[in-house]
């Protein structure tokens, strides 16, 4: 066997294997498959108590994101629980103040609704900002984050493949923080 200085330099697991096998290399049995690691989705809670007539659109937007991505789940905050996201109806244009990945305030502006924009698309789009996505303007209707540039006829509330992948990547990283941002659509 080599010197004890060499053995001390080896990681503890290798040292243990060498000690158990008297220094002889031994192959791992074929049945020793690596264990699969399944991480739970990060929960982002929202409070739609101030969303007024848009509560249903907010629920539908959250459901769309929940069926589209696995690394994050949007859930209504429990009674008395401080939510990560507040949603407030107002008379301005829809906008989001993100205070970090998965946190912030959505102002569900009636101005866009009055002009004819789809409420579920607005909800999904603004939740996309909370999930870390920027506006992609101008853009086609197939891009949720194209927002109003897709035009009033566009009612697509679903993120495209690239948008889903970006959210999955953002929420797949442990300890990710994002700088606060204001998104005005």
C-alpha positions in Angstrom: 0.0 0.0 0.0 1.2 3.6 -0.6 2.2 6.0 2.1 -0.2 7.2 4.6 0.3 10.8 3.2 -1.2 9.6 -0.1 -4.1 7.9 1.7 -4.9 11.2 3.7 -5.0 13.1 0.4 -7.8 10.9 -1.0 -11.4 11.8 -0.4 -12.9 10.0 2.5 -15.2 7.8 0.4 -12.3 6.5 -1.7 -10.2 5.9 1.4 -13.0 3.8 2.9 -13.3 1.7 -0.2 -9.5 1.2 -0.4 -9.5 0.1 3.3 -12.4 -2.3 2.8 -10.8 -3.9 -0.3 -7.2 -3.9 1.0 -6.1 -1.5 -1.6 -7.4 -3.6 -4.5 -9.6 -1.9 -7.2 -13.1 -3.4 -7.2 -15.8 -2.6 -9.8 -19.2 -1.5 -8.5 -21.9 -4.1 -9.0 -24.0 -3.6 -12.1 -27.1 -3.3 -10.0 -25.7 -0.1 -8.3 -27.6 2.4 -10.5 -27.4 6.0 -9.6 -30.3 7.2 -7.5 -32.6 9.6 -9.3 -33.0 13.0 -7.7 -36.4 14.5 -7.9 -36.6 18.0 -6.7 -39.8 19.5 -5.5 -41.1 22.5 -7.4 -40.5 25.9 -5.8 -43.8 27.2 -4.5 -44.7 30.9 -5.3 -47.8 32.0 -3.5 -50.0 34.8 -4.8 -52.8 36.9 -3.3 -55.5 37.8 -5.8 -57.7 39.5 -3.1 -57.2 42.8 -4.8 -57.7 41.6 -8.3 -61.4 42.4 -8.3 -63.1 41.3 -11.5 -59.8 39.7 -12.7 -59.6 36.9 -10.0 -60.8 34.2 -12.4 -58.3 35.4 -15.1 -55.5 35.2 -12.5 -56.4 31.7 -11.5 -56.4 30.6 -15.2 -53.1 32.3 -15.8 -51.5 30.5 -12.8 -53.0 27.2 -13.9 -51.5 27.7 -17.4 -48.0 28.2 -15.9 -48.5 25.3 -13.6 -49.3 22.9 -16.5 -46.4 24.4 -18.6 -43.4 24.2 -16.2 -42.3 21.8 -13.4 -39.7 23.7 -11.4 -42.1 26.3 -10.0 -45.8 26.1 -8.9 -48.0 29.1 -8.4 -50.5 28.7 -5.6 -53.0 31.0 -3.9 -51.7 32.1 -0.5 -53.5 30.5 2.5 -55.6 32.7 4.7 -53.2 34.8 6.9 -50.2 33.8 4.8 -48.0 36.5 3.4 -47.9 36.0 -0.4 -44.9 36.2 -2.6 -47.0 38.0 -5.2 -49.8 40.5 -4.8 -52.3 41.2 -7.6 -54.1 44.5 -7.6 -56.7 45.7 -10.2 -56.4 49.4 -11.1 -57.3 51.7 -14.0 -53.9 52.0 -15.6 -52.1 49.8 -18.1 -51.1 46.3 -16.8 -47.6 46.3 -15.2 -45.5 44.2 -12.9 -43.0 45.4 -10.2 -40.8 42.4 -9.6 -38.8 42.5 -6.4 -36.9 39.3 -7.2 -37.5 36.0 -8.8 -40.9 34.8 -7.8 -41.8 38.0 -5.9 -43.5 41.3 -6.6 -46.7 43.1 -7.4 -48.9 42.8 -10.5 -51.1 45.7 -11.3 -53.9 44.3 -13.5 -54.8 47.5 -15.4 -58.2 47.9 -16.8 -57.0 50.2 -19.6 -55.8 47.2 -21.7 -59.0 45.3 -21.0 -61.1 48.3 -22.0 -59.1 48.4 -25.3 -60.0 44.7 -25.9 -57.0 42.7 -24.8 -57.6 39.2 -23.4 -57.6 39.0 -19.6 -56.1 35.5 -19.4 -53.3 36.5 -21.7 -52.7 39.6 -19.6 -52.6 37.4 -16.5 -50.2 34.8 -18.0 -48.0 37.5 -19.4 -47.7 39.4 -16.1 -47.1 36.2 -14.1 -44.3 35.5 -16.7 -42.6 38.7 -15.4 -42.9 37.4 -11.8 -41.2 34.2 -13.1 -38.3 36.2 -14.5 -39.2 36.7 -18.1 -38.7 40.1 -19.8 -40.9 41.6 -22.5 -40.1 40.4 -26.0 -41.3 43.3 -28.1 -42.2 43.3 -30.9 -43.2 39.7 -31.1 -45.7 37.3 -32.6 -48.8 36.0 -30.9 -47.0 32.7 -30.3 -44.7 34.5 -27.8 -46.6 35.2 -24.6 -44.0 37.8 -23.6 -44.7 39.8 -26.8 -47.5 41.3 -24.8 -49.6 43.9 -26.5 -47.4 44.0 -29.6 -49.1 40.8 -30.8 -52.3 42.9 -31.1 -55.8 42.8 -29.7 -56.8 39.7 -31.8 -54.1 37.6 -30.0 -55.6 35.6 -27.2 -52.8 33.1 -26.7 -52.2 32.8 -23.0 -49.5 30.0 -23.3 -45.7 30.4 -23.0 -43.8 29.1 -26.0 -41.0 26.5 -25.7 -38.2 29.1 -25.2 -40.2 30.9 -22.5 -40.9 27.7 -20.6 -37.3 26.7 -20.8 -36.1 30.0 -19.4 -38.5 29.7 -16.4 -37.4 26.1 -15.9 -33.7 27.2 -15.9 -34.3 30.1 -13.6 -36.2 28.0 -11.0 -33.9 25.0 -11.4 -31.0 27.0 -9.9 -30.7 27.0 -6.2 -30.4 30.4 -4.5 -31.1 32.5 -7.6 -31.9 36.1 -7.0 -32.8 38.7 -9.5 -32.6 42.4 -9.3 -35.9 44.3 -8.8 -37.5 45.3 -12.2 -40.5 47.2 -13.3 -42.3 45.9 -16.4 -44.8 48.1 -18.1 -46.7 46.5 -20.9 
